[in-house]
Amino acid sequence: MREDPAAARLRPDQFERYRRHLSLPEFGYPGQARLLDSSVLLIGAGGLGCPVALYLAAAGVGRIALVDDDVVDSSNLQRQVLYTTEDVGRPKVDVAAERLRALNPDVEVIGHRIRIDSSNGLELIRDHDAVVDGTDNFPTRYLSNDACVLLGKPNIYGSIFRFEGQASVFDARVGPCYRCLYPEPPPPGAVPSCAEGGVLGVLPGWVAMVQATETIKCLTGVGRSLAGRLLLYDALEMAWREFKLNKDPACPVCGDSPTVTELIDYEGFCGMPAREGPSPGEVPQVSAAEVMGRLASQEEFLLLDVRNPDEFERASISSALSLPLPQLSGRLEELRAWRKRPVVVHCHHGGRSLEACRILIEQGFEQVENLDGGIEAWSLTVDDRVPRY
């Protein structure tokens, strides 16, 4: 009897570790060998990325690269299961790499403590077999999608919000891409982030399990991929729904006549302020340090907080006026005295306040600025007594 070439590659300790995989007729030695030879880029080491990374490492994916520029915060611990209380303040990629290496020494773990963007996206993705999208913002979702289309890589997608989640596989070689489903991003501030809208702590685990499963299937070729299908999960109803997705011939990235042939400015595409500063025609940006200086000098201006009331109660900047974005258009008369005077608008990270600035400018307010980075930047750079969330 001839020995299976894949089986010959496994060490005795690997036979024991992956025994349950090897017993699966559809998977066996060839499947495990493919996993050990595979490389996955995981964008985001948060609620989705943590459980995905754990299961991919446990399964024996040979190389896992993590991209995340954030540090562990106590508010992460409710759902980001790679981290502990003692890790607060440490870079997420460093902690995650330690945990994953301890879980499975077979796995090479690479941590990139950077933000993926148009300047590095293709380089980061190019050498990996699959990309797992564990992000929580629209610019990065569109960037990862476009880069995967351009490079011919599968993009294993997941998103979560409050009690609901979505998952799919976007692979333009065999089906639609993310832009086929969502051709345009929503207006800034229209969709609150998890920090702003909340999320059930266990919800990311459900969606991440789908992502991890689909990643393993993509790497090994077993089963039927989610490409061309979208799964929706409702935790309150404990219900899954499936929708068929079709490739859009007019898609600007994967359609018949693509117009996006390289990575673009995704912050601008999603209507968000550029991190390096506003370009001509954009809403003026002001830093937290500049606002602090104006307050210290007793300069007269209106500091307008457009977050939700519960967010304002949780954390606020002294002297700020609370006026939630959904109420702004109907309450402009209350701000009449500030039409020709300085107004600085802020929210949690800067997206909703940007939309509020545009509303004010359209209504004739003459000196409107957006607080770059929102109250998060205020807490990080000016006053750490203001709670982060």
C-alpha positions in Angstrom: 0.0 0.0 0.0 1.5 3.4 -1.1 1.9 6.0 1.6 -0.2 9.2 1.1 2.4 11.9 0.2 0.5 14.4 2.4 0.6 12.0 5.3 4.3 11.6 5.0 4.8 15.4 5.6 3.2 15.4 9.0 5.3 15.0 12.1 4.1 12.5 14.8 3.0 15.3 17.1 1.0 16.8 14.2 -0.8 13.5 13.6 -2.0 13.8 17.2 -2.9 17.5 17.1 -4.9 17.2 13.9 -6.3 13.8 14.4 -9.9 14.9 14.1 -9.3 16.6 10.8 -7.4 13.6 9.5 -10.4 11.4 10.3 -12.7 13.4 8.0 -12.9 11.6 4.6 -13.6 14.9 2.8 -10.6 16.5 4.5 -8.0 14.1 5.6 -4.2 14.4 5.1 -4.5 16.5 1.9 -6.7 19.0 3.5 -4.5 19.4 6.5 -1.4 19.7 4.3 -3.1 22.5 2.4 -3.9 24.4 5.6 -0.3 24.1 6.8 0.9 25.5 3.5 -1.6 28.3 3.5 -1.3 32.0 4.4 -4.1 34.2 5.6 -4.2 38.0 6.1 -6.6 39.0 8.9 -7.6 42.7 8.7 -8.6 43.8 12.2 -7.9 42.0 15.5 -11.2 43.0 17.2 -14.5 41.4 17.8 -14.5 39.3 14.6 -10.7 39.0 14.2 -10.1 37.5 17.7 -12.3 34.3 17.3 -11.3 33.9 13.6 -7.6 34.0 14.5 -8.1 31.5 17.3 -9.8 29.0 15.1 -7.5 29.4 12.1 -4.5 28.9 14.4 -6.0 25.9 16.1 -6.9 24.4 12.7 -3.2 24.7 11.6 -3.2 27.5 9.0 0.5 27.8 8.4 0.9 31.6 8.4 -1.5 34.2 9.9 -0.7 37.9 9.4 -2.7 40.4 11.6 -3.2 44.0 10.6 -4.3 46.3 13.4 -2.9 49.6 14.8 -5.0 49.7 18.0 -4.2 48.9 21.6 -6.3 46.8 23.9 -9.0 48.9 25.7 -11.1 47.7 28.7 -14.2 48.2 26.5 -12.9 45.5 24.1 -12.9 42.8 26.8 -16.7 42.2 26.5 -16.3 40.5 23.1 -12.6 40.4 22.0 -11.7 37.0 23.4 -8.0 37.0 22.8 -7.3 39.6 25.4 -7.4 39.9 29.2 -7.6 42.7 31.8 -3.8 42.6 32.1 -3.4 43.3 28.4 -5.1 46.8 28.5 -2.9 49.3 26.9 -0.8 46.8 24.9 -0.9 46.6 21.1 -3.5 44.2 20.0 -1.2 42.5 17.4 1.4 41.8 20.0 -1.0 40.2 22.4 -2.7 38.3 19.7 0.6 36.9 18.3 1.6 35.7 21.8 -1.7 33.9 22.3 -1.8 32.3 18.9 1.8 31.1 19.1 1.1 29.6 22.5 -2.0 27.9 21.1 -0.2 26.3 18.1 3.6 26.5 17.6 3.1 25.2 14.0 1.7 28.6 13.0 3.8 31.5 11.9 2.1 34.6 13.3 3.1 38.0 11.9 1.8 41.2 13.4 1.5 44.5 11.5 0.8 47.3 13.8 -0.3 49.6 11.1 -3.4 50.8 9.4 -4.1 49.3 6.0 -4.6 51.9 3.4 -4.1 52.6 -0.3 -0.4 53.0 0.0 0.2 49.5 1.5 -2.9 47.5 0.8 -1.7 45.6 -2.3 1.6 44.9 -0.7 0.0 43.5 2.5 -2.5 41.3 0.6 -0.4 40.1 -2.3 1.5 37.2 -0.7 -1.6 35.6 1.1 -4.0 33.0 -0.1 -7.1 34.6 1.4 -8.1 37.8 3.3 -10.5 37.9 6.2 -12.3 41.2 6.6 -12.7 41.8 10.4 -13.0 45.6 10.1 -15.6 47.9 11.5 -15.4 50.8 9.0 -16.5 51.4 5.4 -13.2 52.8 3.9 -11.3 49.6 4.9 -14.1 47.3 3.7 -14.0 48.9 0.2 -10.2 48.9 0.2 -9.9 45.3 1.1 -12.6 44.4 -1.5 -10.9 46.3 -4.3 -7.5 45.0 -3.5 -8.7 41.4 -3.4 -10.4 41.9 -6.8 -7.3 43.4 -8.3 -5.1 40.6 -7.0 -7.6 37.7 -7.5 -7.9 36.8 -3.8 -11.0 35.6 -1.9 -12.3 38.1 0.6 -14.1 36.5 3.6 -16.5 39.2 4.8 -18.3 39.7 8.1 -19.9 42.6 9.8 -21.8 43.0 13.1 -24.2 45.6 14.6 -26.1 45.4 17.8 -27.9 42.1 17.6 -27.4 41.3 13.9 -24.5 40.1 11.7 -23.7 39.4 8.0 -21.2 37.1 6.4 -20.3 36.1 2.8 -17.3 35.3 0.6 -16.6 37.9 -2.1 -14.5 36.3 -4.8 -14.7 38.1 -8.2 -13.2 35.1 -10.0 -16.4 33.0 -9.3 -19.0 35.5 -8.1 -19.8 39.0 -7.0 -17.6 41.4 -5.0 -18.6 43.7 -2.1 -19.3 46.5 -4.5 -21.8 44.4 -6.3 -23.8 44.3 -3.1 -23.1 47.8 -1.9 -22.1 50.0 -4.9 -21.9 53.1 -2.7 -21.1 53.7 1.0 -23.8 55.2 3.2 -23.5 58.9 4.1 -21.0 59.6 6.9 -22.7 59.0 10.3 -25.7 57.2 8.8 -24.6 53.9 10.2 -23.2 54.1 13.8 -20.2 52.1 14.7 -20.3 49.3 17.3 -18.9 51.8 19.8 -21.8 54.2 19.1 -24.6 51.7 18.5 -23.6 48.9 20.8 -23.1 45.2 20.1 -24.1 42.0 21.9 -20.8 40.5 23.2 -21.4 37.0 21.8 -22.6 38.2 18.4 -19.1 38.5 16.8 -18.5 34.8 17.7 -21.3 33.6 15.6 -20.3 35.6 12.5 -16.6 34.8 13.1 -17.3 31.1 13.1 -18.8 31.5 9.6 -15.8 33.4 8.5 -13.4 30.9 9.9 -15.3 28.0 8.3 -15.4 29.7 4.9 -11.7 30.5 5.1 -10.8 26.9 5.8 -13.1 25.8 2.9 -11.4 28.3 0.6 -7.9 27.1 1.5 -8.7 23.4 1.2 -11.3 23.3 -1.5 -13.8 21.3 0.5 -17.5 22.0 0.5 -19.6 24.7 -1.1 -18.4 28.3 -0.7 -20.6 31.2 0.4 -19.6 33.1 -2.8 -22.7 34.4 -4.3 -24.7 34.1 -1.1 -25.2 36.4 1.9 -26.0 35.1 5.4 -27.9 37.3 7.8 -28.0 36.4 11.5 -30.5 37.8 14.0 -29.5 37.0 17.5 -32.8 38.1 19.1 -34.8 35.7 16.9 -32.0 33.1 16.7 -32.6 33.0 13.0 -30.4 32.8 9.9 -31.5 34.0 6.5 -29.8 33.5 3.2 -29.9 35.7 0.1 -28.6 35.1 -3.4 -26.1 37.6 -4.7 -25.5 38.2 -8.4 -22.5 39.7 -10.0 -23.2 43.2 -11.3 -22.0 43.7 -14.9 -21.7 47.4 -14.2 -19.6 47.0 -11.1 -16.8 49.5 -11.3 -14.2 47.0 -9.9 -15.2 43.5 -11.1 -17.8 44.4 -13.9 -17.4 44.1 -17.6 -15.8 47.5 -18.0 -14.1 48.3 -14.7 -13.2 51.9 -14.0 -11.4 51.2 -10.7 -8.1 49.6 -11.7 -6.0 50.7 -8.7 -6.6 51.6 -5.1 -8.2 55.0 -4.5 -8.7 57.4 -1.7 -11.2 55.4 0.4 -11.6 58.0 3.1 -12.7 60.4 0.4 -14.8 57.9 -1.4 -16.7 57.3 1.9 -17.1 61.0 2.5 -14.7 61.0 5.5 -12.1 63.6 6.3 -8.6 62.7 5.2 -6.3 61.8 8.1 -3.5 64.0 6.8 -5.8 67.1 6.8 -8.6 68.6 4.7 -8.1 69.1 1.0 -9.6 72.2 -0.7 -13.4 72.2 -0.6 -13.6 69.8 2.4 -15.0 70.8 5.8 -12.2 72.4 7.8 -10.6 70.2 10.5 -9.4 71.2 13.9 -7.3 69.1 16.3 -8.2 68.4 19.9 -5.1 70.3 21.0 -6.2 73.4 19.1 -9.7 73.2 20.6 -8.1 72.9 24.1 -6.0 75.9 23.4 -9.0 77.9 22.4 -10.9 76.9 25.5 -7.9 77.8 27.7 -7.6 81.2 26.1 -11.4 81.7 26.7 -12.0 82.2 23.0 -15.7 82.4 22.3 -17.0 79.6 20.1 -19.7 76.9 20.2 -18.6 73.4 20.9 -21.4 71.2 19.5 -21.7 67.5 20.4 -23.8 65.6 17.9 -23.6 62.2 19.5 -26.6 60.3 21.0 -27.7 61.4 24.5 -26.5 58.1 26.1 -23.0 58.7 24.7 -23.0 62.3 26.0 -23.9 61.0 29.5 -21.1 58.4 29.2 -18.4 60.9 28.3 -18.4 64.6 27.4 -16.2 67.6 27.0 -16.9 70.4 29.5 -18.9 73.3 27.9 -20.1 71.2 25.0 -23.7 71.6 23.9 -25.5 68.3 23.2 -27.6 68.3 20.0 -27.9 64.7 18.5 -27.3 64.6 14.7 -30.8 63.2 14.0 -32.4 66.2 15.6 -30.0 68.8 14.1 -32.0 69.8 11.0 -35.1 70.4 13.0 -33.5 72.4 15.7 -31.3 74.8 13.7 -33.2 77.8 15.0 -31.7 77.1 18.5 -28.3 77.8 17.0 -29.3 81.0 15.2 -26.9 83.2 17.3 -24.0 81.2 15.9 -24.6 81.6 12.2 -21.7 84.0 11.7 -19.6 82.9 14.7 -17.2 80.0 15.2 -18.7 76.5 15.7 -16.7 73.4 16.4 -18.6 70.1 16.0 -17.6 66.8 17.4 -18.9 63.2 17.8 -17.2 60.0 18.7 -14.6 59.6 15.9 -15.5 62.4 13.4 -17.9 60.8 10.9 -21.2 62.1 12.3 -19.8 65.5 13.1 -18.6 65.8 9.5 -22.2 65.3 8.3 -23.4 67.8 10.9 -20.8 70.3 9.6 -22.1 69.9 6.1 -25.7 70.5 7.2 -24.7 73.6 9.1 -22.7 75.0 6.1 -25.5 74.3 3.7 -27.8 76.2 6.0 -25.6 79.3 6.0 -23.3 78.8 9.0 -20.1 80.6 8.1 -17.4 79.4 10.5 -17.8 75.7 11.0 -15.0 73.2 11.8 -15.0 69.5 12.5 -13.0 68.1 15.5 -10.7 65.6 13.9 -11.0 62.2 15.6 -13.8 63.3 17.9 -14.0 62.8 21.6 -11.8 59.7 21.1 -8.9 62.0 20.0 -9.7 64.4 22.9 -9.4 61.6 25.4 -6.2 60.2 23.8 -4.4 63.5 23.3 -5.8 66.1 25.7 -7.7 64.8 28.7 -7.5 61.1 29.6 -10.0 61.6 32.4 -12.7 61.6 29.7 -13.7 57.9 29.4 -13.1 56.1 26.1 -15.8 53.7 24.9 
